[in-house]
Amino acid sequence: MPAPCQLDASDGDLRIRTDVTGPAARMGHHLTILVATWHASVGWDGDEPVAVELTADVDSLQIERGDGGVTPLSGPERALARTNALKTLSAQRYPTVTFTSDRMTPAGGGYHLAGELEIHGHHRAHSLDVAVTDKGDGWRLEARSAVRQTDFGVRPYSMFMGSMKVVDTVTIEFSATVRR
């Protein structure tokens, strides 16, 4: 049986994409947030992956870009957005986000993962599909999943007395390359 496959940020990217809503939404930026520090372990049974655990370091969040808004996202606004994200996620109290799955089933050129997602100290069932592309010398893994913040006790960031706020559902995007 192969040893567990270890992945981290040197193998790929983990991003969070946000949107804004409310009467003043056009003033806000649609953020792309990079999770700079994460690691994952994939367990195998023979030639088949059977389990995965991914842990993301909340304090490693970096505001990669901000689209929309009245003006381009400035350096100070980028820093403020990061600070607000860390406060919203209570990063000091809940320093990691984890996803674990021991139910992986083949599905349409990849795998369907069913497991548990922990954010902000709250555990919820979560499932997602991972596309796997054979690249000859390895595999390309890609996944995209929607997560509703309030399901995990996270109150989406808002300002101007709620007239501009982050949409409750954020999109998580993962991509990595695994070498043979």
N, C-alpha and C positions, 0 to 999 in steps of 0.2 A: 504494500500500500504506500503510495507517495506520501511524503511528509507534507504537513500543512503548507499551503502557498501563502507567503506573506507579501502584502502590498502596502505602500504608503504614498505620500504626495509626490515622491520622485517617479512613481509609476503612472500617475494620472491626476485628474482634477475632480474636486468636489465643490460644487457651487450651489448657491441659493439665489433664486430670482424672485424679486418682490414686485408688486404693483401698488398703485395708489388709487384711492377712491375718495368720494366726497365732493362737495361744491367747489372746493379749492384744489382739486386733484391736479389740475394742469400746472400748478405751481411746483408740484412734487416730482421727484425723480424715481424712475423704475430702476431699482438697484440690482446689480450683479455683485454678489458677495462671494469671495473666494474663501474656502476653508483651507488655510495654509498647512495645517498639521492634522493628519488623520492616519490611521493604520487599519488594515483589515487582515483577517486570517480566513483562509478557505480550507475546510477539511474535506478529505477525499475518502471514498470507498472504492478501491480499484481505480478505474479510469473515470469515475463519475464524482463530481463535486456533490457533497451532501450537507454541508453546513457552512455558514459564514458569520463572522462577527466583525462589525465595523465600528470604530470609535473615533469621534471627531472632537478636537479640542476647541471649545467655544471661544476661548481667548485668542485663538489664532485667526479669527475672522478679519478679512481685509476687504474694504470696499474697492472692488476692481473697476467698476464703472457706474455711471448714473446717466440714464437716457431720459429724455423729456425734460420737463421743468422749463421755467421761464428763461433761465440762464444756465450755461454749462455748470456741472458740479465742480466747485472749487476745492482746493486743498483743505481749507478750514471746514467746509461743509462735509467733505469726505470724512474728516476726523470726527466731526459731530455725529454723523450717521453711524460710524463705528461705535462711538460711545453710547449712543441711544440703543443700538442693537445689543450691546453687552448688558446694558441695564435691563432691557426688555426680557432678555433671556436669563437674567440673574446669574451671570457668568461666575461670580465669586462663590455663590452657593451651589451652583450646578455647572461645574467646569467641563463636563463632557456630554455628548449626545451619543447614544449607542443604538445600533440595529443588530439584532441577532436572529438567525434563522437556522433551523435544522429540518426544514421542510422545503426541499428544492425539487421541482419536477420539470422535466424537459417541456419546453413550450415554444413553438414557432421559431426555431433558429436560436434558441437561448434557453433560459430557465425562468420559471415562476418561483419566487421566493416568498414564503409566508413565515412571518415571525413576529417579533416584538420590537417596537421603537420606544426608546426612552428619551424624553425631552423634558427639561425643567422639573425633574423628579417624578414625572407622570409616565406610566407604562401603558401602551395601547397596542393592540394587534395591528399589524401593518403588512401589506403585501406589495410586491412590485415585480415587474418583469425586467430581466437583464438580457439584452441582445448580445450574442457572442458571434464574432466574425473571425474566421480562421485566416491569419495573415502569413501562414507558412512557417515562420520562425516563432510564432506565438499567437495569442488571441487578443482581439480588441473587445473590451467589455463596455457596454453603454446602458445606462438606466436613467429614467426620468420618473419622478413621483411627486404627487401633490400632497401637501401636509397642511392641515388646518391647525393654526396656532392655538386657538381656544380649546381644542381637544386635549391639549397638553398643559392647560393652565397658564398659557402665555397670552397676555393682553396686547394685541397689536398696537404698535406705536401710533400716536395721533398728536396733532397739534392744531392750533387755532380753534380751540374748543371743539375738536372733532370734525371740523370742516375739511380737514385733509388727514387721511390716515392710511396706514399700510393695510392692504387687503388681507383678510384673515388667512386665506389660502396662499401659501408660498410654494414654489416649485424647486425641488431638489434635483440636480443633475450630476451624474457620476459618469466618468469615463476613465479607463485605464488600459494599459497594455501589459499583458502577462507573457513573459518569455517562456519558451518550452524548456 
